[in-house]
């Protein structure tokens, strides 16, 4: 007679799960979790960003064991990691290029959300938490850029932190607090090192909140309509775990190319020169993923009313991110997906082109045509967010929506010509 009793491992897991339902929770959230059956590879970037966060934390902790946060020793400690520590060059290149890969994934993830309306009801809080993650990433990346203590690190820290001095009354005090003195130096490096080490764990906590908010109402989908039952969903595993693994494989090939064959392609050569407070680089630039904000910062070359050009640039640079918090209410269209919004679909690509143009402006010295392009691109960015998005939502006539996800998928996609509703509940 066969023994059908569970094995010792299964009994231990059952005993623990009865008291702390961790395995049950993972099974529900990662295995049985019902997912829209029409998700495309554009939805891979959420899991990729989570994987990159783990890679960045792991490689950062290893680097922290060898790095010396001192103005006199920081540059040499980085060189020692590269030359003397076993596989130190690999860990540093993984971490350094990982920052660029991380931001590339996050930006694609963000623009996918813009295109498919993932910020609309009932996912407003999910979107807001995502914008908070973006702000934390920018702060963490900027502080990490300072740690090698090369020429570009030192002068980028000097220029960017000094911008806070434009804030009336409290600005100079903020700068002195950030510097830990009256110039960028050893106290500044210690503060940035401590925060650069701490913030990734804060980001991890906020990412967990992001996942909780995501699983509250489920993922959005390319059609932008809510699922109406089991016929519209499939289990997350094995369907989307396989899809995510394929996306991860392709991503690792690209990531590996930069790590092993072009590790300094996205960096600045000046950062391999030790920081020298007495010699300013010809052109101070941040990393590529911060260039659009840097371009907006420099775009205002004239005072606006009683606001100085410097303060106006700071306000606009921060506003370019904070405006994303209000996007769920700025977009007045009842339809989520741009697939069914003929005007918004094309205007969206104008925004993509505009952000690329801002990146080009930020990478070049502010002179001649670069200044003009920067001012036009900055104007269009805010015009797009504050004027075009609300106006198009009211004037645009969306195409009919499929009656359900399952109907659209089984009938050949969103081009279904059968029954549909003219508007979708957002």
C-alpha positions, -999 to 999 in steps of 0.1 A, spaced: 0 0 0 14 34 -11 24 59 16 6 92 7 18 111 37 38 143 29 76 142 32 95 158 61 102 189 41 66 194 31 55 189 68 80 215 80 68 240 53 32 233 62 40 238 100 57 272 93 31 283 68 3 277 93 20 301 117 36 325 92 19 322 58 50 333 39 50 304 14 13 307 9 18 344 2 45 338 -24 24 311 -41 -5 335 -44 15 366 -55 40 349 -78 23 317 -90 -15 319 -89 -17 357 -93 -42 364 -121 -26 385 -149 -41 400 -180 -36 375 -208 -24 401 -234 6 416 -217 34 424 -242 72 425 -237 68 462 -227 56 448 -193 90 430 -188 107 462 -176 90 462 -142 106 428 -132 139 439 -149 140 470 -127 135 449 -96 164 426 -107 187 455 -113 179 470 -79 191 437 -63 222 437 -85 230 473 -76 226 467 -39 247 435 -39 275 451 -60 274 483 -39 278 464 -6 308 447 -20 324 479 -32 316 496 1 339 470 19 369 483 -2 360 520 -7 375 548 15 352 578 19 379 604 23 388 633 1 424 623 3 420 586 -4 387 581 -23 402 584 -58 431 560 -49 407 535 -32 387 533 -65 419 527 -84 429 501 -59 395 483 -64 402 483 -101 438 471 -100 444 452 -68 412 437 -55 403 403 -70 376 409 -96 372 444 -83 372 457 -118 343 435 -126 322 445 -96 329 482 -103 320 479 -139 288 460 -131 278 487 -106 289 516 -128 271 504 -159 243 490 -138 233 525 -130 229 534 -166 211 501 -174 188 507 -143 178 542 -155 173 530 -191 149 503 -178 131 528 -155 126 554 -183 112 528 -207 89 516 -179 78 552 -173 71 560 -209 52 527 -213 30 538 -185 25 571 -202 16 555 -235 -9 529 -221 -23 552 -194 -12 531 -164 -15 562 -142 -53 564 -144 -80 554 -120 -77 532 -99 -39 532 -102 -31 568 -93 -13 558 -60 7 532 -79 19 559 -103 27 583 -75 48 557 -57 66 551 -89 75 588 -93 88 588 -57 110 558 -66 123 579 -96 132 608 -73 150 585 -49 169 570 -78 180 604 -91 192 614 -56 210 581 -51 226 582 -86 238 618 -81 255 610 -48 271 579 -63 285 599 -91 304 620 -66 321 591 -48 349 583 -73 361 619 -65 374 626 -100 373 659 -117 337 655 -130 325 641 -97 339 670 -77 327 698 -100 293 682 -107 288 681 -69 299 718 -66 277 730 -94 245 711 -86 246 716 -48 253 753 -53 221 757 -72 202 755 -39 217 788 -30 192 804 -54 164 796 -29 156 828 -10 164 829 27 171 792 33 192 785 2 227 793 16 220 773 47 209 743 27 242 745 7 263 747 39 244 717 53 250 696 22 286 705 20 292 702 58 312 734 56 319 762 31 332 741 2 328 707 -13 353 685 7 357 656 31 325 662 51 305 663 18 320 630 7 312 614 40 275 626 38 271 615 2 286 581 9 263 575 39 232 585 19 243 566 -12 246 535 9 213 540 28 189 552 0 189 519 -20 174 502 10 148 530 12 141 524 -25 137 487 -18 110 494 8 92 518 -15 94 492 -43 76 467 -20 48 494 -15 48 497 -53 42 460 -56 14 460 -30 -3 488 -49 1 470 -82 -14 438 -69 -43 456 -54 -60 462 -88 -37 442 -110 -16 452 -140 -28 475 -167 -26 460 -202 -22 472 -238 -59 476 -243 -63 496 -212 -95 479 -201 -102 460 -169 -104 422 -169 -139 409 -165 -133 374 -153 -112 342 -156 -114 343 -195 -94 375 -194 -65 363 -172 -39 336 -169 -17 326 -139 15 346 -136 35 313 -135 46 298 -159 34 321 -186 49 354 -176 79 339 -157 90 324 -189 84 356 -207 103 376 -181 132 351 -183 135 356 -220 135 394 -216 161 390 -188 183 369 -211 182 396 -239 189 423 -214 219 405 -199 234 402 -233 233 440 -237 244 446 -201 273 422 -205 284 439 -237 288 472 -219 305 456 -188 330 436 -208 335 455 -241 326 491 -236 327 497 -198 335 534 -201 313 542 -231 287 559 -210 311 576 -186 332 608 -187 370 606 -193 376 636 -169 365 614 -140 397 594 -143 416 626 -133 418 632 -95 396 660 -82 413 694 -84 395 723 -68 419 747 -86 411 735 -121 376 736 -136 368 712 -165 359 728 -198 324 714 -197 307 700 -166 281 674 -173 263 648 -152 256 612 -162 234 608 -194 203 599 -174 203 633 -157 210 654 -188 173 663 -196 169 679 -161 203 696 -165 192 710 -198 160 724 -182 181 738 -154 202 758 -178 174 768 -202 164 800 -184 189 826 -192 168 856 -182 148 866 -151 111 859 -150 92 887 -132 109 889 -98 125 855 -101 162 853 -110 172 831 -140 191 807 -116 161 802 -93 137 799 -123 159 771 -137 159 753 -104 122 755 -101 116 743 -136 140 714 -132 123 701 -101 89 709 -116 96 687 -146 95 657 -122 69 669 -97 44 675 -125 43 638 -130 25 635 -96 -5 653 -110 -6 635 -144 -36 612 -134 -57 644 -130 -42 663 -158 -52 637 -183 -89 641 -189 -95 613 -213 -117 584 -201 -96 560 -222 -63 546 -210 -45 531 -239 -31 553 -267 -40 525 -291 -75 539 -291 -65 576 -290 -55 586 -325 -43 621 -316 -26 614 -283 -7 585 -299 12 608 -321 16 636 -295 32 610 -272 60 605 -297 66 642 -298 72 641 -260 98 613 -265 116 634 -292 114 664 -269 131 645 -240 158 632 -263 164 667 -275 168 679 -239 193 651 -233 213 664 -264 211 699 -251 224 689 -216 253 671 -231 266 701 -250 280 735 -238 252 761 -234 260 783 -264 246 792 -298 218 770 -311 220 747 -281 205 774 -259 177 780 -283 168 743 -287 169 739 -249 145 768 -244 121 754 -271 123 719 -257 117 731 -221 87 751 -232 72 722 -251 77 698 -222 55 719 -199 31 728 -227 27 691 -234 20 683 -197 -1 713 -187 -20 722 -220 -19 694 -246 -28 664 -223 -59 681 -207 -70 696 -240 -66 664 -261 -85 645 -235 -115 667 -239 -114 672 -277 -102 638 -289 -128 611 -300 -114 577 -291 -119 546 -312 -143 519 -299 -129 495 -273 -132 457 -274 -158 443 -250 -132 423 -231 -95 413 -231 -104 377 -240 -126 387 -269 -99 409 -283 -71 383 -279 -91 354 -294 -104 376 -322 -70 389 -334 -62 418 -311 -74 453 -306 -83 457 -343 -114 437 -336 -143 453 -356 -171 436 -336 -189 449 -306 -173 474 -284 -180 504 -262 -171 539 -273 -155 548 -239 -138 528 -212 -141 534 -175 -106 545 -165 
